[in-house]
Amino acid sequence: MSRHRNRLVVPQARDAVDQMNYEIANEAMNQSQGENLAEFSGSIGGEMTKRLVALGEQQLKKQK
């Protein structure tokens, strides 16, 4: 089974992205309260994308 991993545009951001992934996964586990965690695992990537877009938008607003 091959693993597909996205390359980061800024490799130095790896630690921050990993930390965000752990935080979101932890939140999903807390929300599941014993429910099937598989239902939440698919949403972790989507939540990461939402947060990264929000951070990017904030940075763009600061630059203006």
PQR file of N, CA, C, O and H, with PARSE charges and radii, in Angstrom:
ATOM      1  N   MET A   1       0.849  -1.172   0.000 -0.4000 1.5000
ATOM      2  CA  MET A   1       0.000   0.000   0.000 -0.0000 2.0000
ATOM      3  C   MET A   1       0.896   1.237   0.000  0.5500 1.7000
ATOM      4  O   MET A   1       1.720   1.406   0.898 -0.5500 1.4000
ATOM      5  N   SER A   2       0.742   2.077  -0.976 -0.4000 1.5000
ATOM      6  CA  SER A   2       1.569   3.282  -1.051 -0.0000 2.0000
ATOM      7  C   SER A   2       0.940   4.408  -0.248  0.5500 1.7000
ATOM      8  O   SER A   2      -0.279   4.499  -0.107 -0.5500 1.4000
ATOM      9  H   SER A   2       0.073   1.940  -1.706  0.4000 1.0000
ATOM     10  N   ARG A   3       1.796   5.246   0.263 -0.4000 1.5000
ATOM     11  CA  ARG A   3       1.322   6.414   1.018 -0.0000 2.0000
ATOM     12  C   ARG A   3       1.472   7.638   0.139  0.5500 1.7000
ATOM     13  O   ARG A   3       2.548   7.909  -0.394 -0.5500 1.4000
ATOM     14  H   ARG A   3       2.787   5.172   0.149  0.4000 1.0000
ATOM     15  N   HIS A   4       0.409   8.358  -0.002 -0.4000 1.5000
ATOM     16  CA  HIS A   4       0.452   9.621  -0.739 -0.0000 2.0000
ATOM     17  C   HIS A   4       0.587  10.737   0.267  0.5500 1.7000
ATOM     18  O   HIS A   4      -0.235  10.882   1.171 -0.5500 1.4000
ATOM     19  H   HIS A   4      -0.465   8.139   0.432  0.4000 1.0000
ATOM     20  N   ARG A   5       1.609  11.508   0.106 -0.4000 1.5000
ATOM     21  CA  ARG A   5       1.812  12.639   1.017 -0.0000 2.0000
ATOM     22  C   ARG A   5       1.961  13.892   0.171  0.5500 1.7000
ATOM     23  O   ARG A   5       2.703  13.916  -0.810 -0.5500 1.4000
ATOM     24  H   ARG A   5       2.278  11.390  -0.628  0.4000 1.0000
ATOM     25  N   ASN A   6       1.259  14.904   0.561 -0.4000 1.5000
ATOM     26  CA  ASN A   6       1.389  16.179  -0.122 -0.0000 2.0000
ATOM     27  C   ASN A   6       2.691  16.842   0.295  0.5500 1.7000
ATOM     28  O   ASN A   6       3.090  16.791   1.458 -0.5500 1.4000
ATOM     29  H   ASN A   6       0.656  14.885   1.358  0.4000 1.0000
ATOM     30  N   ARG A   7       3.344  17.464  -0.676 -0.4000 1.5000
ATOM     31  CA  ARG A   7       4.554  18.208  -0.357 -0.0000 2.0000
ATOM     32  C   ARG A   7       4.163  19.600   0.086  0.5500 1.7000
ATOM     33  O   ARG A   7       3.289  20.227  -0.513 -0.5500 1.4000
ATOM     34  H   ARG A   7       3.020  17.506  -1.621  0.4000 1.0000
ATOM     35  N   LEU A   8       4.805  20.081   1.129 -0.4000 1.5000
ATOM     36  CA  LEU A   8       4.562  21.434   1.594 -0.0000 2.0000
ATOM     37  C   LEU A   8       5.340  22.404   0.729  0.5500 1.7000
ATOM     38  O   LEU A   8       6.486  22.138   0.367 -0.5500 1.4000
ATOM     39  H   LEU A   8       5.515  19.571   1.615  0.4000 1.0000
ATOM     40  N   VAL A   9       4.734  23.510   0.402 -0.4000 1.5000
ATOM     41  CA  VAL A   9       5.422  24.547  -0.355 -0.0000 2.0000
ATOM     42  C   VAL A   9       6.554  25.115   0.482  0.5500 1.7000
ATOM     43  O   VAL A   9       7.622  25.441  -0.036 -0.5500 1.4000
ATOM     44  H   VAL A   9       3.803  23.726   0.697  0.4000 1.0000
ATOM     45  N   VAL A  10       6.313  25.230   1.776 -0.4000 1.5000
ATOM     46  CA  VAL A  10       7.329  25.710   2.715 -0.0000 2.0000
ATOM     47  C   VAL A  10       7.639  24.551   3.662  0.5500 1.7000
ATOM     48  O   VAL A  10       6.929  24.353   4.647 -0.5500 1.4000
ATOM     49  H   VAL A  10       5.446  24.965   2.197  0.4000 1.0000
ATOM     50  N   PRO A  11       8.700  23.779   3.371 -0.5600 1.5000
ATOM     51  CA  PRO A  11       9.004  22.613   4.201  0.2800 2.0000
ATOM     52  C   PRO A  11       9.197  22.938   5.677  0.5500 1.7000
ATOM     53  O   PRO A  11       8.973  22.076   6.527 -0.5500 1.4000
ATOM     54  N   GLN A  12       9.604  24.151   5.999 -0.4000 1.5000
ATOM     55  CA  GLN A  12       9.807  24.544   7.397 -0.0000 2.0000
ATOM     56  C   GLN A  12       8.480  24.592   8.161  0.5500 1.7000
ATOM     57  O   GLN A  12       8.484  24.670   9.389 -0.5500 1.4000
ATOM     58  H   GLN A  12       9.786  24.851   5.310  0.4000 1.0000
ATOM     59  N   ALA A  13       7.372  24.548   7.469 -0.4000 1.5000
ATOM     60  CA  ALA A  13       6.061  24.602   8.110 -0.0000 2.0000
ATOM     61  C   ALA A  13       5.589  23.227   8.581  0.5500 1.7000
ATOM     62  O   ALA A  13       4.507  23.116   9.156 -0.5500 1.4000
ATOM     63  H   ALA A  13       7.369  24.485   6.471  0.4000 1.0000
ATOM     64  N   ARG A  14       6.369  22.195   8.350 -0.4000 1.5000
ATOM     65  CA  ARG A  14       5.969  20.825   8.678 -0.0000 2.0000
ATOM     66  C   ARG A  14       5.518  20.697  10.146  0.5500 1.7000
ATOM     67  O   ARG A  14       4.464  20.121  10.420 -0.5500 1.4000
ATOM     68  H   ARG A  14       7.249  22.285   7.882  0.4000 1.0000
ATOM     69  N   ASP A  15       6.303  21.225  11.075 -0.4000 1.5000
ATOM     70  CA  ASP A  15       5.951  21.096  12.501 -0.0000 2.0000
ATOM     71  C   ASP A  15       4.616  21.766  12.811  0.5500 1.7000
ATOM     72  O   ASP A  15       3.804  21.214  13.554 -0.5500 1.4000
ATOM     73  H   ASP A  15       7.158  21.692  10.853  0.4000 1.0000
ATOM     74  N   ALA A  16       4.383  22.942  12.253 -0.4000 1.5000
ATOM     75  CA  ALA A  16       3.133  23.656  12.508 -0.0000 2.0000
ATOM     76  C   ALA A  16       1.944  22.896  11.916  0.5500 1.7000
ATOM     77  O   ALA A  16       0.887  22.816  12.543 -0.5500 1.4000
ATOM     78  H   ALA A  16       5.042  23.391  11.650  0.4000 1.0000
ATOM     79  N   VAL A  17       2.108  22.348  10.731 -0.4000 1.5000
ATOM     80  CA  VAL A  17       1.024  21.584  10.097 -0.0000 2.0000
ATOM     81  C   VAL A  17       0.751  20.307  10.886  0.5500 1.7000
ATOM     82  O   VAL A  17      -0.407  19.940  11.089 -0.5500 1.4000
ATOM     83  H   VAL A  17       2.966  22.413  10.222  0.4000 1.0000
ATOM     84  N   ASP A  18       1.804  19.632  11.328 -0.4000 1.5000
ATOM     85  CA  ASP A  18       1.617  18.430  12.145 -0.0000 2.0000
ATOM     86  C   ASP A  18       0.893  18.759  13.446  0.5500 1.7000
ATOM     87  O   ASP A  18       0.006  18.016  13.866 -0.5500 1.4000
ATOM     88  H   ASP A  18       2.744  19.931  11.163  0.4000 1.0000
ATOM     89  N   GLN A  19       1.264  19.867  14.087 -0.4000 1.5000
ATOM     90  CA  GLN A  19       0.616  20.275  15.332 -0.0000 2.0000
ATOM     91  C   GLN A  19      -0.865  20.555  15.097  0.5500 1.7000
ATOM     92  O   GLN A  19      -1.707  20.164  15.905 -0.5500 1.4000
ATOM     93  H   GLN A  19       1.985  20.471  13.746  0.4000 1.0000
ATOM     94  N   MET A  20      -1.186  21.231  13.993 -0.4000 1.5000
ATOM     95  CA  MET A  20      -2.586  21.517  13.672 -0.0000 2.0000
ATOM     96  C   MET A  20      -3.348  20.210  13.465  0.5500 1.7000
ATOM     97  O   MET A  20      -4.488  20.077  13.909 -0.5500 1.4000
ATOM     98  H   MET A  20      -0.502  21.549  13.337  0.4000 1.0000
ATOM     99  N   ASN A  21      -2.725  19.259  12.801 -0.4000 1.5000
ATOM    100  CA  ASN A  21      -3.358  17.968  12.564 -0.0000 2.0000
ATOM    101  C   ASN A  21      -3.684  17.275  13.885  0.5500 1.7000
ATOM    102  O   ASN A  21      -4.786  16.751  14.047 -0.5500 1.4000
ATOM    103  H   ASN A  21      -1.799  19.367  12.440  0.4000 1.0000
ATOM    104  N   TYR A  22      -2.746  17.264  14.830 -0.4000 1.5000
ATOM    105  CA  TYR A  22      -2.979  16.640  16.132 -0.0000 2.0000
ATOM    106  C   TYR A  22      -4.087  17.360  16.900  0.5500 1.7000
ATOM    107  O   TYR A  22      -4.915  16.712  17.542 -0.5500 1.4000
ATOM    108  H   TYR A  22      -1.850  17.690  14.699  0.4000 1.0000
ATOM    109  N   GLU A  23      -4.110  18.685  16.841 -0.4000 1.5000
ATOM    110  CA  GLU A  23      -5.137  19.446  17.552 -0.0000 2.0000
ATOM    111  C   GLU A  23      -6.527  19.139  17.002  0.5500 1.7000
ATOM    112  O   GLU A  23      -7.474  18.941  17.764 -0.5500 1.4000
ATOM    113  H   GLU A  23      -3.438  19.211  16.319  0.4000 1.0000
ATOM    114  N   ILE A  24      -6.642  19.102  15.688 -0.4000 1.5000
ATOM    115  CA  ILE A  24      -7.939  18.836  15.067 -0.0000 2.0000
ATOM    116  C   ILE A  24      -8.383  17.405  15.363  0.5500 1.7000
ATOM    117  O   ILE A  24      -9.556  17.171  15.651 -0.5500 1.4000
ATOM    118  H   ILE A  24      -5.873  19.263  15.070  0.4000 1.0000
ATOM    119  N   ALA A  25      -7.464  16.454  15.297 -0.4000 1.5000
ATOM    120  CA  ALA A  25      -7.796  15.063  15.607 -0.0000 2.0000
ATOM    121  C   ALA A  25      -8.248  14.934  17.059  0.5500 1.7000
ATOM    122  O   ALA A  25      -9.186  14.195  17.356 -0.5500 1.4000
ATOM    123  H   ALA A  25      -6.510  16.645  15.063  0.4000 1.0000
ATOM    124  N   ASN A  26      -7.585  15.649  17.959 -0.4000 1.5000
ATOM    125  CA  ASN A  26      -7.959  15.617  19.373 -0.0000 2.0000
ATOM    126  C   ASN A  26      -9.356  16.191  19.566  0.5500 1.7000
ATOM    127  O   ASN A  26     -10.159  15.639  20.319 -0.5500 1.4000
ATOM    128  H   ASN A  26      -6.823  16.250  17.717  0.4000 1.0000
ATOM    129  N   GLU A  27      -9.647  17.294  18.891 -0.4000 1.5000
ATOM    130  CA  GLU A  27     -10.985  17.883  18.979 -0.0000 2.0000
ATOM    131  C   GLU A  27     -12.035  16.913  18.456  0.5500 1.7000
ATOM    132  O   GLU A  27     -13.111  16.783  19.039 -0.5500 1.4000
ATOM    133  H   GLU A  27      -8.995  17.743  18.279  0.4000 1.0000
ATOM    134  N   ALA A  28     -11.727  16.237  17.365 -0.4000 1.5000
ATOM    135  CA  ALA A  28     -12.676  15.278  16.780 -0.0000 2.0000
ATOM    136  C   ALA A  28     -12.928  14.126  17.746  0.5500 1.7000
ATOM    137  O   ALA A  28     -14.061  13.665  17.883 -0.5500 1.4000
ATOM    138  H   ALA A  28     -10.853  16.342  16.891  0.4000 1.0000
ATOM    139  N   MET A  29     -11.878  13.662  18.413 -0.4000 1.5000
ATOM    140  CA  MET A  29     -12.056  12.579  19.386 -0.0000 2.0000
ATOM    141  C   MET A  29     -12.910  13.038  20.553  0.5500 1.7000
ATOM    142  O   MET A  29     -13.764  12.292  21.033 -0.5500 1.4000
ATOM    143  H   MET A  29     -10.958  14.037  18.302  0.4000 1.0000
ATOM    144  N   ASN A  30     -12.684  14.264  21.013 -0.4000 1.5000
ATOM    145  CA  ASN A  30     -13.476  14.780  22.129 -0.0000 2.0000
ATOM    146  C   ASN A  30     -14.942  14.935  21.739  0.5500 1.7000
ATOM    147  O   ASN A  30     -15.832  14.708  22.559 -0.5500 1.4000
ATOM    148  H   ASN A  30     -11.990  14.870  20.623  0.4000 1.0000
ATOM    149  N   GLN A  31     -15.192  15.318  20.504 -0.4000 1.5000
ATOM    150  CA  GLN A  31     -16.566  15.497  20.039 -0.0000 2.0000
ATOM    151  C   GLN A  31     -17.271  14.164  19.836  0.5500 1.7000
ATOM    152  O   GLN A  31     -18.489  14.071  19.988 -0.5500 1.4000
ATOM    153  H   GLN A  31     -14.469  15.502  19.838  0.4000 1.0000
ATOM    154  N   SER A  32     -16.504  13.132  19.492 -0.4000 1.5000
ATOM    155  CA  SER A  32     -17.122  11.839  19.183 -0.0000 2.0000
ATOM    156  C   SER A  32     -17.720  11.185  20.418  0.5500 1.7000
ATOM    157  O   SER A  32     -18.726  10.483  20.318 -0.5500 1.4000
ATOM    158  H   SER A  32     -15.514  13.208  19.369  0.4000 1.0000
ATOM    159  N   GLN A  33     -17.116  11.405  21.581 -0.4000 1.5000
ATOM    160  CA  GLN A  33     -17.606  10.866  22.855 -0.0000 2.0000
ATOM    161  C   GLN A  33     -18.008   9.403  22.724  0.5500 1.7000
ATOM    162  O   GLN A  33     -19.112   9.009  23.101 -0.5500 1.4000
ATOM    163  H   GLN A  33     -16.299  11.976  21.662  0.4000 1.0000
ATOM    164  N   GLY A  34     -17.085   8.599  22.178 -0.4000 1.5000
ATOM    165  CA  GLY A  34     -17.325   7.168  22.075 -0.0000 2.0000
ATOM    166  C   GLY A  34     -17.995   6.736  20.790  0.5500 1.7000
ATOM    167  O   GLY A  34     -18.161   5.538  20.562 -0.5500 1.4000
ATOM    168  H   GLY A  34     -16.188   8.919  21.871  0.4000 1.0000
ATOM    169  N   GLU A  35     -18.385   7.672  19.946 -0.4000 1.5000
ATOM    170  CA  GLU A  35     -18.979   7.297  18.671 -0.0000 2.0000
ATOM    171  C   GLU A  35     -17.882   6.774  17.753  0.5500 1.7000
ATOM    172  O   GLU A  35     -16.714   6.724  18.139 -0.5500 1.4000
ATOM    173  H   GLU A  35     -18.250   8.646  20.132  0.4000 1.0000
ATOM    174  N   ASN A  36     -18.247   6.398  16.578 -0.4000 1.5000
ATOM    175  CA  ASN A  36     -17.303   5.852  15.613 -0.0000 2.0000
ATOM    176  C   ASN A  36     -16.346   6.939  15.146  0.5500 1.7000
ATOM    177  O   ASN A  36     -16.754   7.878  14.463 -0.5500 1.4000
ATOM    178  H   ASN A  36     -19.195   6.439  16.265  0.4000 1.0000
ATOM    179  N   LEU A  37     -15.084   6.815  15.511 -0.4000 1.5000
ATOM    180  CA  LEU A  37     -14.085   7.822  15.151 -0.0000 2.0000
ATOM    181  C   LEU A  37     -13.842   7.863  13.646  0.5500 1.7000
ATOM    182  O   LEU A  37     -13.403   8.886  13.121 -0.5500 1.4000
ATOM    183  H   LEU A  37     -14.752   6.052  16.066  0.4000 1.0000
ATOM    184  N   ALA A  38     -14.116   6.785  12.957 -0.4000 1.5000
ATOM    185  CA  ALA A  38     -13.926   6.754  11.507 -0.0000 2.0000
ATOM    186  C   ALA A  38     -14.770   7.825  10.818  0.5500 1.7000
ATOM    187  O   ALA A  38     -14.384   8.345   9.771 -0.5500 1.4000
ATOM    188  H   ALA A  38     -14.473   5.954  13.383  0.4000 1.0000
ATOM    189  N   GLU A  39     -15.904   8.149  11.397 -0.4000 1.5000
ATOM    190  CA  GLU A  39     -16.753   9.192  10.819 -0.0000 2.0000
ATOM    191  C   GLU A  39     -16.052  10.543  10.853  0.5500 1.7000
ATOM    192  O   GLU A  39     -16.263  11.375   9.970 -0.5500 1.4000
ATOM    193  H   GLU A  39     -16.217   7.727  12.248  0.4000 1.0000
ATOM    194  N   PHE A  40     -15.220  10.767  11.865 -0.4000 1.5000
ATOM    195  CA  PHE A  40     -14.547  12.050  12.008 -0.0000 2.0000
ATOM    196  C   PHE A  40     -13.211  12.106  11.279  0.5500 1.7000
ATOM    197  O   PHE A  40     -12.740  13.190  10.934 -0.5500 1.4000
ATOM    198  H   PHE A  40     -15.048  10.091  12.582  0.4000 1.0000
ATOM    199  N   SER A  41     -12.597  10.951  11.041 -0.4000 1.5000
ATOM    200  CA  SER A  41     -11.254  10.966  10.462 -0.0000 2.0000
ATOM    201  C   SER A  41     -11.238  11.588   9.073  0.5500 1.7000
ATOM    202  O   SER A  41     -10.262  12.242   8.707 -0.5500 1.4000
ATOM    203  H   SER A  41     -12.979  10.071  11.321  0.4000 1.0000
ATOM    204  N   GLY A  42     -12.278  11.401   8.306 -0.4000 1.5000
ATOM    205  CA  GLY A  42     -12.345  11.997   6.980 -0.0000 2.0000
ATOM    206  C   GLY A  42     -12.507  13.501   7.018  0.5500 1.7000
ATOM    207  O   GLY A  42     -12.124  14.192   6.074 -0.5500 1.4000
ATOM    208  H   GLY A  42     -13.071  10.870   8.604  0.4000 1.0000
ATOM    209  N   SER A  43     -13.060  14.007   8.082 -0.4000 1.5000
ATOM    210  CA  SER A  43     -13.294  15.445   8.168 -0.0000 2.0000
ATOM    211  C   SER A  43     -12.072  16.212   8.670  0.5500 1.7000
ATOM    212  O   SER A  43     -12.056  17.442   8.612 -0.5500 1.4000
ATOM    213  H   SER A  43     -13.371  13.445   8.849  0.4000 1.0000
ATOM    214  N   ILE A  44     -11.052  15.512   9.159 -0.4000 1.5000
ATOM    215  CA  ILE A  44      -9.870  16.188   9.691 -0.0000 2.0000
ATOM    216  C   ILE A  44      -9.162  16.974   8.590  0.5500 1.7000
ATOM    217  O   ILE A  44      -8.763  18.118   8.808 -0.5500 1.4000
ATOM    218  H   ILE A  44     -11.065  14.513   9.206  0.4000 1.0000
ATOM    219  N   GLY A  45      -9.002  16.376   7.419 -0.4000 1.5000
ATOM    220  CA  GLY A  45      -8.364  17.081   6.305 -0.0000 2.0000
ATOM    221  C   GLY A  45      -9.156  18.309   5.884  0.5500 1.7000
ATOM    222  O   GLY A  45      -8.579  19.355   5.590 -0.5500 1.4000
ATOM    223  H   GLY A  45      -9.326  15.447   7.242  0.4000 1.0000
ATOM    224  N   GLY A  46     -10.464  18.183   5.855 -0.4000 1.5000
ATOM    225  CA  GLY A  46     -11.315  19.321   5.499 -0.0000 2.0000
ATOM    226  C   GLY A  46     -11.213  20.445   6.513  0.5500 1.7000
ATOM    227  O   GLY A  46     -11.180  21.621   6.151 -0.5500 1.4000
ATOM    228  H   GLY A  46     -10.933  17.332   6.094  0.4000 1.0000
ATOM    229  N   GLU A  47     -11.163  20.080   7.775 -0.4000 1.5000
ATOM    230  CA  GLU A  47     -11.042  21.087   8.826 -0.0000 2.0000
ATOM    231  C   GLU A  47      -9.678  21.776   8.750  0.5500 1.7000
ATOM    232  O   GLU A  47      -9.576  22.986   8.956 -0.5500 1.4000
ATOM    233  H   GLU A  47     -11.189  19.125   8.069  0.4000 1.0000
ATOM    234  N   MET A  48      -8.638  21.005   8.456 -0.4000 1.5000
ATOM    235  CA  MET A  48      -7.309  21.606   8.300 -0.0000 2.0000
ATOM    236  C   MET A  48      -7.319  22.619   7.160  0.5500 1.7000
ATOM    237  O   MET A  48      -6.757  23.708   7.279 -0.5500 1.4000
ATOM    238  H   MET A  48      -8.720  20.022   8.289  0.4000 1.0000
ATOM    239  N   THR A  49      -7.962  22.249   6.057 -0.4000 1.5000
ATOM    240  CA  THR A  49      -8.030  23.151   4.913 -0.0000 2.0000
ATOM    241  C   THR A  49      -8.750  24.435   5.280  0.5500 1.7000
ATOM    242  O   THR A  49      -8.291  25.521   4.926 -0.5500 1.4000
ATOM    243  H   THR A  49      -8.418  21.364   5.960  0.4000 1.0000
ATOM    244  N   LYS A  50      -9.873  24.330   5.983 -0.4000 1.5000
ATOM    245  CA  LYS A  50     -10.617  25.517   6.398 -0.0000 2.0000
ATOM    246  C   LYS A  50      -9.746  26.438   7.247  0.5500 1.7000
ATOM    247  O   LYS A  50      -9.724  27.652   7.044 -0.5500 1.4000
ATOM    248  H   LYS A  50     -10.246  23.448   6.270  0.4000 1.0000
ATOM    249  N   ARG A  51      -9.030  25.845   8.201 -0.4000 1.5000
ATOM    250  CA  ARG A  51      -8.205  26.660   9.096 -0.0000 2.0000
ATOM    251  C   ARG A  51      -7.029  27.288   8.363  0.5500 1.7000
ATOM    252  O   ARG A  51      -6.680  28.439   8.624 -0.5500 1.4000
ATOM    253  H   ARG A  51      -9.048  24.859   8.366  0.4000 1.0000
ATOM    254  N   LEU A  52      -6.417  26.545   7.453 -0.4000 1.5000
ATOM    255  CA  LEU A  52      -5.293  27.101   6.697 -0.0000 2.0000
ATOM    256  C   LEU A  52      -5.748  28.234   5.778  0.5500 1.7000
ATOM    257  O   LEU A  52      -5.041  29.229   5.621 -0.5500 1.4000
ATOM    258  H   LEU A  52      -6.701  25.610   7.241  0.4000 1.0000
ATOM    259  N   VAL A  53      -6.917  28.085   5.177 -0.4000 1.5000
ATOM    260  CA  VAL A  53      -7.458  29.157   4.338 -0.0000 2.0000
ATOM    261  C   VAL A  53      -7.735  30.389   5.185  0.5500 1.7000
ATOM    262  O   VAL A  53      -7.422  31.507   4.774 -0.5500 1.4000
ATOM    263  H   VAL A  53      -7.492  27.277   5.305  0.4000 1.0000
ATOM    264  N   ALA A  54      -8.317  30.197   6.360 -0.4000 1.5000
ATOM    265  CA  ALA A  54      -8.595  31.329   7.252 -0.0000 2.0000
ATOM    266  C   ALA A  54      -7.302  32.028   7.655  0.5500 1.7000
ATOM    267  O   ALA A  54      -7.247  33.257   7.683 -0.5500 1.4000
ATOM    268  H   ALA A  54      -8.571  29.289   6.693  0.4000 1.0000
ATOM    269  N   LEU A  55      -6.259  31.255   7.969 -0.4000 1.5000
ATOM    270  CA  LEU A  55      -4.974  31.861   8.314 -0.0000 2.0000
ATOM    271  C   LEU A  55      -4.397  32.641   7.132  0.5500 1.7000
ATOM    272  O   LEU A  55      -3.862  33.736   7.304 -0.5500 1.4000
ATOM    273  H   LEU A  55      -6.304  30.256   7.946  0.4000 1.0000
ATOM    274  N   GLY A  56      -4.507  32.074   5.945 -0.4000 1.5000
ATOM    275  CA  GLY A  56      -4.022  32.762   4.755 -0.0000 2.0000
ATOM    276  C   GLY A  56      -4.770  34.060   4.498  0.5500 1.7000
ATOM    277  O   GLY A  56      -4.167  35.071   4.139 -0.5500 1.4000
ATOM    278  H   GLY A  56      -4.942  31.184   5.805  0.4000 1.0000
ATOM    279  N   GLU A  57      -6.078  34.030   4.681 -0.4000 1.5000
ATOM    280  CA  GLU A  57      -6.877  35.242   4.499 -0.0000 2.0000
ATOM    281  C   GLU A  57      -6.474  36.317   5.502  0.5500 1.7000
ATOM    282  O   GLU A  57      -6.398  37.496   5.156 -0.5500 1.4000
ATOM    283  H   GLU A  57      -6.568  33.209   4.973  0.4000 1.0000
ATOM    284  N   GLN A  58      -6.215  35.913   6.742 -0.4000 1.5000
ATOM    285  CA  GLN A  58      -5.782  36.871   7.758 -0.0000 2.0000
ATOM    286  C   GLN A  58      -4.452  37.514   7.357  0.5500 1.7000
ATOM    287  O   GLN A  58      -4.266  38.721   7.514 -0.5500 1.4000
ATOM    288  H   GLN A  58      -6.277  34.955   7.024  0.4000 1.0000
ATOM    289  N   GLN A  59      -3.537  36.702   6.842 -0.4000 1.5000
ATOM    290  CA  GLN A  59      -2.227  37.225   6.434 -0.0000 2.0000
ATOM    291  C   GLN A  59      -2.382  38.200   5.275  0.5500 1.7000
ATOM    292  O   GLN A  59      -1.705  39.228   5.238 -0.5500 1.4000
ATOM    293  H   GLN A  59      -3.689  35.722   6.715  0.4000 1.0000
ATOM    294  N   LEU A  60      -3.266  37.892   4.327 -0.4000 1.5000
ATOM    295  CA  LEU A  60      -3.474  38.791   3.196 -0.0000 2.0000
ATOM    296  C   LEU A  60      -4.075  40.123   3.648  0.5500 1.7000
ATOM    297  O   LEU A  60      -3.710  41.178   3.129 -0.5500 1.4000
ATOM    298  H   LEU A  60      -3.816  37.057   4.357  0.4000 1.0000
ATOM    299  N   LYS A  61      -4.987  40.077   4.604 -0.4000 1.5000
ATOM    300  CA  LYS A  61      -5.590  41.315   5.116 -0.0000 2.0000
ATOM    301  C   LYS A  61      -4.546  42.165   5.806  0.5500 1.7000
ATOM    302  O   LYS A  61      -4.587  43.390   5.702 -0.5500 1.4000
ATOM    303  H   LYS A  61      -5.284  39.220   5.026  0.4000 1.0000
ATOM    304  N   LYS A  62      -3.601  41.540   6.515 -0.4000 1.5000
ATOM    305  CA  LYS A  62      -2.540  42.286   7.207 -0.0000 2.0000
ATOM    306  C   LYS A  62      -1.606  42.962   6.207  0.5500 1.7000
ATOM    307  O   LYS A  62      -1.060  44.027   6.496 -0.5500 1.4000
ATOM    308  H   LYS A  62      -3.567  40.544   6.599  0.4000 1.0000
ATOM    309  N   GLN A  63      -1.415  42.357   5.036 -0.4000 1.5000
ATOM    310  CA  GLN A  63      -0.501  42.902   4.036 -0.0000 2.0000
ATOM    311  C   GLN A  63      -1.068  44.129   3.347  0.5500 1.7000
ATOM    312  O   GLN A  63      -0.314  44.944   2.817 -0.5500 1.4000
ATOM    313  H   GLN A  63      -1.859  41.491   4.801  0.4000 1.0000
ATOM    314  N   LYS A  64      -2.381  44.270   3.345 -0.4000 1.5000
ATOM    315  CA  LYS A  64      -3.015  45.401   2.639 -0.0000 2.0000
ATOM    316  C   LYS A  64      -2.894  46.669   3.395  0.5500 1.7000
ATOM    317  O   LYS A  64      -3.373  47.708   2.939 -0.5500 1.4000
ATOM    318  H   LYS A  64      -2.994  43.608   3.775  0.4000 1.0000
TER
END
